[in-house]
Amino acid sequence: MNKVKVELCMGSSCFARGNSKALENIESYIKENHLEDFVELEGHLCLGNCKNGPNIKINGISFEGLDPDCLVDLVERELNK
């Protein structure tokens, strides 16, 4: 299983646009599936593209305007590469 780095923008704009829910979703997923050694979760105050948020990076690839419910699917895909 590959290790996945997930970076969430926690700036006020991205947080309000869905990253608060994305954070809840990914934290629950990691805990429920015992993936603490395989998913590195990191928060940032700003990823620099507020107008297109919420902004997330997965293994260095940027995602903008991502529905918070899609985050787990993207992480699962990266884990299974």
Secondary structure as GFF3:
##gff-version 3
##sequence-region A 1 81
A	DSSP	beta_strand	4	9	.	.	.	ID=ss1
A	DSSP	alpha_helix	12	14	.	.	.	ID=ss2
A	DSSP	pi_helix	15	19	.	.	.	ID=ss3
A	DSSP	alpha_helix	20	32	.	.	.	ID=ss4
A	DSSP	beta_strand	39	44	.	.	.	ID=ss5
A	DSSP	three_ten_helix	50	52	.	.	.	ID=ss6
A	DSSP	beta_strand	55	58	.	.	.	ID=ss7
A	DSSP	beta_strand	61	64	.	.	.	ID=ss8
A	DSSP	three_ten_helix	68	70	.	.	.	ID=ss9
A	DSSP	alpha_helix	71	79	.	.	.	ID=ss10
###
